């Protein structure tokens, strides 16, 4: 086994319940850059649906420093564009402060949280909106590098997200016992 293989064998691998930092460039079929986190990266908890399935699957088993190139089809990214997700709503249902211009986004709050919608057309009485994710139907091309891979804290796993500084700052439901302070 080579020295590089030995070093790689000792590193934690990207797998369920690992906190992972990823640096990536995401492009569409025309090579237009859609997202670029190559400088700061982002962290996520692997195996909890925090990434699109195709990218998460490609990162599985990787270690810090690994670089991958992967193309993710729409079905493993943000899904196919659903024509039933295009709706017309009365103008009065849109907030008075919304800038009603085709191409702009407006948001609503539904039972599962915030919903962003793309304005397609603005009529005198109705507004045509697309409720699909803006990248629905897109084939995505990623160049990604794996950063630090570590065990996620139990509270991060419980909450399904990485906490600031890599640890739990709110102790009300933390499983860590903090030492008592002298008064």
C-alpha positions in Angstrom: 0.0 0.0 0.0 1.4 3.4 -0.9 1.9 6.2 1.6 -1.1 8.2 0.1 -3.3 5.1 0.5 -2.2 4.6 4.1 -2.9 8.2 4.9 -6.3 8.0 3.2 -7.1 4.8 5.1 -6.7 6.6 8.5 -9.0 9.5 7.6 -12.7 9.5 8.4 -14.9 8.8 5.4 -18.0 10.6 4.4 -20.9 8.5 5.7 -24.1 8.9 7.7 -23.9 11.1 10.7 -20.6 12.7 9.7 -20.4 16.5 9.5 -18.7 17.3 6.2 -17.3 20.5 4.7 -17.6 20.7 1.0 -16.2 23.2 -1.5 -18.0 23.0 -4.9 -18.7 24.6 -8.2 -22.2 23.9 -9.7 -22.8 24.5 -13.4 -25.7 23.8 -15.8 -25.4 22.1 -19.3 -24.3 25.4 -20.8 -21.5 25.7 -18.2 -23.1 28.6 -16.6 -22.1 28.8 -12.9 -25.1 28.4 -10.7 -23.3 28.2 -7.3 -19.7 28.6 -6.2 -18.6 27.7 -2.7 -15.0 27.0 -3.5 -13.7 29.7 -1.2 -15.7 29.2 2.0 -17.5 25.9 1.4 -20.4 24.8 3.5 -21.1 22.1 6.1 -23.8 19.6 6.2 -24.7 16.4 8.1 -24.3 13.4 5.7 -27.2 11.0 5.3 -30.0 13.3 6.5 -31.2 14.7 3.1 -29.4 18.0 3.4 -28.0 17.7 -0.1 -29.5 16.7 -3.4 -29.4 12.9 -3.5 -27.1 12.6 -6.5 -24.4 14.8 -5.0 -24.7 13.2 -1.6 -24.3 9.7 -3.2 -21.2 10.8 -5.0 -19.6 12.1 -1.8 -20.3 8.8 0.1 -17.0 7.2 1.1 -14.8 10.1 0.2 -12.2 11.5 2.6 -10.8 15.0 3.2 -8.9 16.3 0.1 -10.7 14.0 -2.4 -12.0 15.8 -5.5 -14.9 14.6 -7.6 -16.6 15.6 -10.8 -20.2 14.4 -11.0 -23.2 15.0 -13.3 -26.5 14.8 -11.5 -29.7 14.2 -13.5 -32.8 16.2 -12.6 -34.4 13.2 -10.9 -31.5 13.0 -8.4 -31.3 16.8 -8.1 -34.3 19.1 -7.8 -36.7 16.9 -9.7 -38.3 17.3 -13.1 -40.3 20.4 -13.8 -44.0 19.7 -12.9 -46.4 21.5 -15.1 -49.0 21.3 -12.3 -46.7 23.5 -10.2 -47.6 26.4 -12.5 -50.6 28.2 -11.1 -52.5 31.5 -11.5 -53.5 33.4 -8.4 -55.6 36.6 -8.0 -53.3 39.6 -7.8 -54.8 40.6 -4.5 -53.4 37.4 -2.9 -49.9 38.8 -3.5 -48.4 41.1 -0.9 -48.8 44.8 -1.9 -45.1 45.3 -1.5 -44.1 42.6 -4.0 -42.3 43.7 -7.1 -44.6 42.0 -9.7 -42.2 41.6 -12.6 -41.7 38.4 -14.6 -38.5 36.7 -13.4 -38.8 38.0 -9.9 -39.4 35.7 -6.9 -42.1 36.0 -4.3 -42.6 34.0 -1.2 -45.5 32.6 0.8 -45.6 30.6 4.0 -47.2 27.2 3.8 -47.7 24.4 6.3 -44.1 23.2 5.8 -42.5 26.6 5.9 -41.4 29.2 3.3 -42.3 28.6 -0.4 -40.5 30.6 -3.1 -42.3 31.1 -6.4 -41.1 32.5 -9.7 -43.3 35.1 -11.3 -43.9 34.0 -14.9 -46.6 36.5 -16.1 -48.4 39.4 -14.6 -52.0 40.2 -15.8 -54.5 42.8 -14.8 -56.2 40.4 -12.4 -54.0 37.4 -12.0 -50.3 36.5 -11.6 -48.9 33.2 -13.1 -46.5 31.6 -10.7 -44.1 28.6 -10.9 -43.9 26.7 -7.6 -41.3 24.3 -8.9 -37.8 24.7 -7.5 -35.9 27.2 -9.8 -33.5 24.3 -10.7 -36.2 21.7 -11.4 -35.5 20.0 -14.7 -31.8 21.0 -14.7 -28.9 18.5 -15.2 -26.3 19.8 -12.8 -22.5 19.4 -13.1 -20.4 19.5 -9.9 -16.7 19.9 -9.3 -16.3 19.3 -5.5 -13.6 18.9 -3.0 -14.1 17.3 0.4 -12.9 19.4 3.4 -13.0 18.3 7.0 -15.0 15.2 7.9 -15.8 14.7 11.5 -18.3 12.9 13.7 -21.4 15.1 14.1 -22.4 15.9 17.7 -25.5 14.1 18.9 -27.4 17.4 19.0 -26.4 18.2 15.4 -27.8 14.8 14.4 -30.9 15.4 16.4 -31.5 18.8 14.8 -30.3 17.6 11.3 -27.9 20.5 10.8 -24.4 21.6 11.7 -24.2 24.0 14.6 -22.0 27.1 14.7 -18.4 26.3 15.5 -19.1 22.6 15.1 -20.7 22.2 18.5 -23.9 22.9 20.3 -24.1 26.4 21.7 -27.5 26.1 23.2 -27.4 23.8 26.2 -31.1 23.5 27.0 -31.3 20.1 25.2 -27.6 19.3 24.9 -26.3 16.0 26.1 -23.1 17.6 27.3 -22.8 18.3 31.0 -21.0 21.6 31.5 -18.9 22.2 34.6 -20.5 24.4 37.2 -19.1 28.0 37.5 -17.9 29.3 40.9 -20.0 32.2 42.0 
